[in-house]
Amino acid sequence: MFSIWTPLSDSRPDTSEGSKPAGEEDGKAVLPPMTKDQTRWLLGPKESKKLYIKFFSTQSGNYNQTLKFEIVGSPKAFDLNLVASCELPTINQFYRNVFMNHKKTRPPQ
């Protein structure tokens, strides 16, 4: 259901004059190239790493999962609680909404 994705590199494209900021293309956010094979990250002091959590389901319902992160050499684990909801498209069953009465009018000339 849930999977962790890591960006392949932290290199940013050049945002020189006239170019769009990194991660934007025609008003839409563009995700960097990612991999789900990396499960271990080496971070220095005060360093951070951006991770993406993807959710996929073929059945509707509510889903909960806890991801545990550990620091090598430390007995403490850090929990990240994930909650997702999935609904599939349905057709309205109420007959008045399906077969609405519309008056046809001619366009003004």
PAZAPA-4460 file (N, C-alpha, C; in steps of 0.05 Angstrom, whole numbers, plus 32768, in hexadecimal, padded with zeros to 4 digits):
% residues 109
    n_x    n_y    n_z   ca_x   ca_y   ca_z    c_x    c_y    c_z   seq   type   mol
   8010   7FE8   8000   8000   8000   8000   8011   8019   8000     1      M     A
   8024   801B   8014   8035   8032   8016   8051   802A   800D     2      F     A
   805F   803C   8001   807B   8037   7FFA   808B   8051   7FFD     3      S     A
   80A5   804F   8004   80B6   8065   8008   80C7   8069   7FEF     4      I     A
   80C8   8081   7FE4   80D7   8088   7FCD   80EB   809E   7FD4     5      W     A
   8104   809B   7FCA   811A   80AE   7FD0   8122   80BB   7FB5     6      T     A
   8125   80D5   7FB5   8130   80E2   7F9D   814C   80D8   7F97     7      P     A
   8152   80D4   7F7D   816C   80C9   7F76   8183   80DB   7F7D     8      L     A
   8180   80F6   7F79   8195   8108   7F7F   8189   8122   7F89     9      S     A
   8199   8132   7F97   818F   814C   7FA1   8198   8163   7F8F    10      D     A
   81A2   815C   7F77   81AB   8172   7F65   8193   8181   7F5A    11      S     A
   8195   819B   7F5A   817F   81AC   7F51   8187   81B7   7F35    12      R     A
   8173   81B8   7F22   8178   81C4   7F09   817E   81E2   7F0C    13      P     A
   818C   81ED   7EF9   8193   8209   7EF9   817A   821A   7EF7    14      D     A
   8177   822D   7F0A   815F   823F   7F09   8168   825B   7F01    15      T     A
   8177   825D   7EEB   8180   8277   7EE2   8169   8288   7ED8    16      S     A
   816F   82A0   7ED0   815A   82B3   7EC8   814A   82A8   7EB0    17      E     A
   8130   82AA   7EB2   811F   82A1   7E9C   8116   8284   7E9F    18      G     A
   8122   8275   7EB1   811A   8259   7EB4   8107   8256   7ECB    19      S     A
   80F8   8241   7ECC   80E5   823C   7EE2   80F3   8231   7EFA    20      K     A
   80E8   8235   7F12   80F4   8229   7F2A   80F3   820A   7F28    21      P     A
   8106   81FE   7F37   8107   81E0   7F37   80EE   81D4   7F41    22      A     A
   80E4   81C0   7F34   80CC   81B2   7F3D   80B2   81BD   7F32    23      G     A
   80B3   81D1   7F21   809B   81DC   7F15   809D   81DB   7EF7    24      E     A
   8087   81D2   7EEB   8085   81D1   7ECD   8069   81D7   7EC6    25      E     A
   8063   81EE   7EBA   8049   81F6   7EB2   8035   81F6   7ECA    26      D     A
   803E   81FF   7EE1   802D   8200   7EF9   8029   81E6   7F07    27      G     A
   8035   81D1   7EFE   8031   81B6   7F0A   804C   81AF   7F18    28      K     A
   804A   81A2   7F2F   8061   8199   7F3E   806D   8181   7F2F    29      A     A
   8087   8181   7F2C   8094   816A   7F1F   80A5   815C   7F34    30      V     A
   80A1   8142   7F37   80B1   8133   7F4A   80CC   812C   7F3E    31      L     A
   80E0   812B   7F4F   80FB   8123   7F44   80FB   8105   7F3F    32      P     A
   810F   80FB   7F30   8112   80DE   7F2C   8117   80D1   7F47    33      P     A
   8109   80BB   7F4C   810A   80AE   7F66   810F   8090   7F64    34      M     A
   8117   8084   7F7A   811A   8067   7F7C   810E   805E   7F96    35      T     A
   8104   8045   7F96   80F9   803A   7FAF   810C   8024   7FBA    36      K     A
   8123   8020   7FAD   8136   800B   7FB5   8147   8014   7FCC    37      D     A
   814B   802E   7FD0   815C   8038   7FE5   814D   8037   8000    38      Q     A
   8158   8029   8013   814B   8026   802D   815D   802F   8044    39      T     A
   8174   803A   803D   8186   8043   8052   8192   805E   8049    40      R     A
   8193   8071   805B   819C   808C   8055   81B1   8094   8069    41      W     A
   81C7   80A0   8060   81DC   80AA   8071   81D9   80C9   8073    42      L     A
   81D4   80D3   808B   81CF   80EF   808E   81E3   80FA   80A2    43      L     A
   81EE   8112   809C   8200   811F   80AF   81F0   812E   80C3    44      G     A
   81FE   813B   80D7   81F0   814B   80EB   81E0   8162   80DD    45      P     A
   81C8   8167   80E7   81B7   817D   80DD   81B0   8179   80BF    46      K     A
   81B3   8162   80B4   81AD   815D   8098   8191   814F   8096    47      E     A
   8183   8154   8081   8169   8148   807D   8167   813C   8061    48      S     A
   8154   812A   805E   8150   811C   8045   8132   811B   8040    49      K     A
   812A   8123   8028   810E   8123   8021   8106   8107   8017    50      K     A
   80F2   80FB   8023   80E7   80E1   801A   80CA   80E5   8011    51      L     A
   80C2   80D6   7FFE   80A7   80D7   7FF4   8099   80BD   7FFA    52      Y     A
   8080   80BE   8004   8070   80A7   800A   805B   80A5   7FF5    53      I     A
   805A   808E   7FE7   8045   808A   7FD3   8031   8075   7FDE    54      K     A
   8018   807A   7FD7   8002   8068   7FDF   7FF4   805E   7FC7    55      F     A
   7FED   8044   7FC7   7FDE   8039   7FB0   7FCC   8023   7FBC    56      F     A
   7FB3   8023   7FB2   7FA0   800F   7FBB   7F8C   8009   7FA5    57      S     A
   7F83   7FF0   7FA3   7F6F   7FE8   7F8F   7F54   7FE5   7F9C    58      T     A
   7F53   7FE7   7FB7   7F39   7FE4   7FC6   7F35   7FFD   7FD6    59      Q     A
   7F1B   8005   7FD8   7F15   801D   7FE8   7F16   8016   8006    60      S     A
   7F1C   802B   8016   7F1E   8027   8032   7F32   8039   803F    61      G     A
   7F35   8037   8059   7F49   8047   8068   7F60   8035   806F    62      N     A
   7F78   803F   806D   7F91   8030   8071   7FA3   803E   8085    63      Y     A
   7FAE   802F   8097   7FC1   8039   80AB   7FDA   8027   80AA    64      N     A
   7FF1   8034   80AC   800A   8026   80AD   801F   8036   80BD    65      Q     A
   8030   8029   80CB   8045   8037   80DA   8060   802F   80CE    66      T     A
   8070   8044   80C7   808B   803F   80BD   809E   8045   80D5    67      L     A
   80B2   8034   80D8   80C5   8037   80EE   80E0   803E   80E2    68      K     A
   80EC   8053   80ED   8107   805B   80E5   8119   8057   80FD    69      F     A
   8132   804E   80F8   8145   8049   810D   815F   8058   8106    70      E     A
   816D   805F   811B   8188   806A   8118   819B   8054   8120    71      I     A
   81AF   804F   810F   81C2   8039   8114   81D0   803E   812E    72      V     A
   81D0   802B   8140   81DE   802E   8159   81CC   8039   816F    73      G     A
   81B4   8040   8169   81A1   804B   817D   818B   8037   8182    74      S     A
   8182   8032   819A   816D   801F   819F   8151   802B   8199    75      P     A
   814F   8045   8195   8135   8052   8191   812C   8051   8174    76      K     A
   8113   804B   8170   8107   804B   8155   80F3   8063   8153    77      A     A
   80F2   806F   813C   80E0   8085   8137   80C9   807C   8125    78      F     A
   80B1   8081   812E   8099   8078   8120   808E   808F   810E    79      D     A
   8085   8088   80F6   8077   809A   80E5   805D   808D   80DE    80      L     A
   8047   8098   80E8   802C   808C   80E3   8021   8097   80C9    81      N     A
   8019   8085   80B7   800E   808C   809D   7FF0   8084   809D    82      L     A
   7FDF   8097   8094   7FC3   8092   8092   7FBA   809A   8076    83      V     A
   7FAB   8089   8068   7FA2   808F   804D   7F85   8086   804A    84      A     A
   7F77   8092   8038   7F5B   808B   8032   7F59   8088   8014    85      S     A
   7F4A   8073   800B   7F47   806E   7FEF   7F2A   806A   7FE9    86      C     A
   7F20   8078   7FD5   7F05   8074   7FCB   7F06   8071   7FAD    87      E     A
   7EF6   805F   7FA2   7EF6   805B   7F86   7EDE   806A   7F7A    88      L     A
   7EDF   8073   7F61   7EC8   8081   7F55   7EB0   806F   7F54    89      P     A
   7E98   807B   7F59   7E7F   806D   7F57   7E6B   807D   7F48    90      T     A
   7E57   8070   7F3E   7E41   807E   7F30   7E2B   8084   7F44    91      I     A
   7E20   809C   7F43   7E0A   80A3   7F55   7DF2   8092   7F50    92      N     A
   7DE7   8086   7F64   7DD0   8073   7F62   7DB5   8081   7F64    93      Q     A
   7DB4   809A   7F6D   7D9B   80A8   7F71   7D90   80B0   7F55    94      F     A
   7D78   80A6   7F4F   7D6D   80A9   7F33   7D68   80C6   7F2B    95      Y     A
   7D62   80D7   7F3E   7D5D   80F3   7F37   7D77   8101   7F2E    96      R     A
   7D8D   80F9   7F38   7DA6   8105   7F30   7DB0   80F9   7F15    97      N     A
   7DA9   80E0   7F10   7DB1   80D3   7EF7   7DA0   80DC   7EE0    98      V     A
   7D85   80DE   7EE4   7D73   80E6   7ECF   7D66   8101   7ED6    99      F     A
   7D76   8116   7ED4   7D6C   8131   7EDB   7D5B   813C   7EC4   100      M     A
   7D47   814C   7ECB   7D37   8159   7EB7   7D43   8174   7EB0   101      N     A
   7D4A   8177   7E96   7D55   8190   7E8D   7D43   819B   7E77   102      H     A
   7D3D   81B4   7E78   7D2E   81C1   7E63   7D41   81CA   7E4D   103      K     A
   7D3B   81C2   7E35   7D4C   81CA   7E1F   7D43   81E5   7E15   104      K     A
   7D56   81F7   7E12   7D51   8211   7E08   7D62   8217   7DEF   105      T     A
   7D58   8227   7DDE   7D68   822E   7DC6   7D7A   8245   7DCE   106      R     A
   7D91   8246   7DC2   7DA3   825C   7DC8   7D98   8276   7DBC   107      P     A
   7D9C   828C   7DC9   7D91   82A6   7DBE   7D9E   82AD   7DA4   108      P     A
   7D8E   82B8   7D92   7D98   82BF   7D77   7D9B   82DC   7D73   109      Q     A
***
